[in-house]
Amino acid sequence: MKLTNCAASAQLANIERLYLEAFPAVERKPFPLMVQKSQEGIIELLAIEEEDGSFLGLAITVLHGNDVLLDYFAVCPHLRGKNIGSKALKALQGRYAGKRFVLEIEDPAEAAPNQQERIRRESFYLKNGMSAMPYLVSLFGVQMKVLAHGASISFEEYHIIYKASFGRQISSNIKKAKSPAAS
């Protein structure tokens, strides 16, 4: 398995297709904006591939100083449940070793039609070395849990990644929410 930066690659179409399929519209940024930010060196559009170049999934990361935000991560639907996600997450953690690695997931404690999926997603990330931060965020109105690998991150440090990378238009839609219930 390998991670390939696809700012100008044939895999870019695969990344866009899976991105549109895997993430709800309310959680997606405009794809052309992400391509632009990748050309500016702010984002990495990464294809998760077999050694022969077969497309397995995507990882879209935002780079800011010593912080890396795993903004989007998905494995092709027909390949899920085959340990590809765990291997890819370990590869990402290795790629960004020495940096604080952060991501958000939909709050599994919030009642939702996909609550079981949310619980499985949280279990996946915790099993793969991520730790929950002691706060929740409202990301464009969606309550999210913030997870980190390598070190804790405060809400203010997390928020600055968005502000520095995407400006006020996007960062103003991210607010600190209530603290998660003790579990």
PLY file of the C-alpha trace (Angstrom):
ply
format ascii 1.0
element vertex 183
property float x
property float y
property float z
element edge 182
property int vertex1
property int vertex2
end_header
0.00 0.00 0.00
1.16 3.51 -0.77
-0.06 7.10 -0.47
0.24 9.19 -3.65
-0.16 12.98 -3.72
-2.59 13.58 -6.57
-2.63 17.33 -7.15
-2.27 16.71 -10.88
-2.67 12.97 -11.29
-5.07 10.66 -13.09
-6.21 9.52 -9.63
-7.70 12.97 -8.98
-10.94 11.90 -10.71
-11.12 8.82 -8.46
-10.59 10.99 -5.39
-13.33 13.40 -6.44
-15.80 10.60 -7.22
-15.26 8.85 -3.87
-15.31 12.19 -2.02
-18.73 13.06 -3.47
-20.04 9.55 -2.76
-18.67 9.09 0.76
-19.39 12.43 2.45
-22.72 14.21 2.96
-23.06 17.50 1.10
-23.28 19.43 4.40
-19.80 18.15 5.36
-18.07 18.77 2.01
-16.01 21.75 0.97
-16.13 22.66 -2.74
-13.78 20.23 -4.50
-12.27 22.95 -6.76
-11.30 24.87 -3.58
-9.47 21.80 -2.30
-7.65 21.35 -5.60
-6.63 25.03 -5.45
-5.42 24.64 -1.85
-3.43 21.55 -2.87
-1.71 23.57 -5.59
-0.87 26.16 -2.90
0.68 23.43 -0.69
-1.95 23.79 2.04
-3.74 20.49 1.34
-2.54 17.08 0.22
-4.99 15.13 -1.93
-3.75 11.60 -1.33
-4.80 8.46 -3.16
-4.56 5.26 -1.14
-3.24 2.75 -3.66
-1.97 -0.76 -4.10
1.64 -0.92 -5.23
0.36 -1.42 -8.79
-1.55 1.88 -8.62
-5.03 0.38 -8.06
-7.20 2.95 -6.27
-8.31 1.90 -2.77
-9.40 5.16 -1.16
-8.61 8.76 -0.33
-7.07 10.87 2.41
-7.31 14.64 2.24
-5.06 16.38 4.73
-4.66 20.02 5.71
-1.10 21.04 6.62
-0.47 23.86 9.09
2.90 24.17 10.81
3.34 21.16 13.09
-0.33 20.16 12.74
-2.00 17.91 10.19
-5.79 17.69 9.94
-7.11 14.54 8.31
-10.03 16.38 6.76
-11.48 13.48 4.75
-10.67 9.76 4.80
-12.55 7.02 2.92
-12.00 3.57 1.53
-13.88 2.50 -1.61
-17.20 0.95 -0.48
-16.55 -2.47 -2.07
-13.19 -2.70 -0.23
-14.35 -1.83 3.30
-13.87 -4.37 6.08
-10.59 -5.66 4.61
-8.20 -3.83 6.98
-7.34 -1.25 4.30
-8.47 1.65 6.51
-6.26 0.57 9.41
-3.24 0.12 7.14
-3.86 3.47 5.45
-4.28 5.27 8.80
-0.98 3.78 10.02
0.66 4.92 6.76
-0.73 8.44 7.31
0.52 8.48 10.90
3.93 7.44 9.60
3.87 10.04 6.82
3.24 12.76 9.41
5.37 11.34 12.23
6.51 14.07 14.59
3.47 16.20 13.82
0.21 16.49 15.70
-2.34 14.49 13.69
-5.99 15.52 14.15
-9.38 14.57 12.74
-13.10 14.96 13.41
-15.87 12.37 13.47
-19.61 12.80 13.82
-20.47 12.63 17.52
-21.43 9.00 18.22
-23.38 10.03 21.36
-25.79 12.14 19.32
-28.98 10.36 18.22
-28.85 9.95 14.44
-30.02 7.51 11.74
-26.37 6.42 11.28
-25.56 6.19 15.00
-24.22 2.61 14.76
-21.92 3.68 11.92
-20.71 6.59 14.06
-19.99 4.24 16.97
-18.03 1.88 14.68
-16.09 4.84 13.23
-15.10 6.06 16.70
-14.07 2.53 17.72
-11.94 2.24 14.55
-10.02 5.44 15.27
-9.54 4.73 18.97
-8.31 1.20 18.14
-5.81 2.79 15.75
-4.15 5.07 18.29
-6.31 8.21 18.21
-7.47 9.89 21.46
-10.65 11.91 22.02
-10.20 15.56 22.99
-12.29 16.89 25.92
-14.52 19.07 23.73
-16.92 18.83 20.81
-17.17 21.16 17.83
-20.03 22.30 15.67
-18.69 22.05 12.13
-21.16 23.75 9.79
-23.90 22.78 12.26
-22.84 19.12 12.58
-21.72 18.10 16.07
-18.29 16.48 15.82
-15.81 14.86 18.17
-12.14 15.84 17.73
-9.53 13.07 17.91
-5.75 13.48 17.95
-2.65 11.32 17.63
0.74 12.34 18.96
-0.40 15.05 21.37
-3.52 16.81 22.63
-4.82 19.84 20.80
-6.91 22.63 22.32
-9.98 23.96 20.54
-8.12 27.20 19.83
-5.17 25.34 18.25
-7.56 23.16 16.24
-9.57 26.18 15.06
-6.45 28.05 13.90
-5.77 25.23 11.39
-9.02 26.13 9.62
-8.59 29.88 9.99
-5.04 29.85 8.60
-5.83 27.38 5.82
-9.29 28.43 4.65
-9.85 31.92 6.04
-12.79 33.39 7.85
-15.46 32.17 5.42
-14.99 28.55 6.50
-13.50 28.99 9.99
-16.43 31.15 11.14
-18.64 28.06 10.71
-16.68 26.12 13.34
-17.64 26.66 16.95
-16.83 24.99 20.22
-19.80 22.91 21.34
-20.68 21.44 24.70
-18.20 19.07 26.33
-18.85 15.38 25.72
-20.60 13.46 28.44
-18.31 11.51 30.69
-18.11 7.92 29.52
0 1
1 2
2 3
3 4
4 5
5 6
6 7
7 8
8 9
9 10
10 11
11 12
12 13
13 14
14 15
15 16
16 17
17 18
18 19
19 20
20 21
21 22
22 23
23 24
24 25
25 26
26 27
27 28
28 29
29 30
30 31
31 32
32 33
33 34
34 35
35 36
36 37
37 38
38 39
39 40
40 41
41 42
42 43
43 44
44 45
45 46
46 47
47 48
48 49
49 50
50 51
51 52
52 53
53 54
54 55
55 56
56 57
57 58
58 59
59 60
60 61
61 62
62 63
63 64
64 65
65 66
66 67
67 68
68 69
69 70
70 71
71 72
72 73
73 74
74 75
75 76
76 77
77 78
78 79
79 80
80 81
81 82
82 83
83 84
84 85
85 86
86 87
87 88
88 89
89 90
90 91
91 92
92 93
93 94
94 95
95 96
96 97
97 98
98 99
99 100
100 101
101 102
102 103
103 104
104 105
105 106
106 107
107 108
108 109
109 110
110 111
111 112
112 113
113 114
114 115
115 116
116 117
117 118
118 119
119 120
120 121
121 122
122 123
123 124
124 125
125 126
126 127
127 128
128 129
129 130
130 131
131 132
132 133
133 134
134 135
135 136
136 137
137 138
138 139
139 140
140 141
141 142
142 143
143 144
144 145
145 146
146 147
147 148
148 149
149 150
150 151
151 152
152 153
153 154
154 155
155 156
156 157
157 158
158 159
159 160
160 161
161 162
162 163
163 164
164 165
165 166
166 167
167 168
168 169
169 170
170 171
171 172
172 173
173 174
174 175
175 176
176 177
177 178
178 179
179 180
180 181
181 182
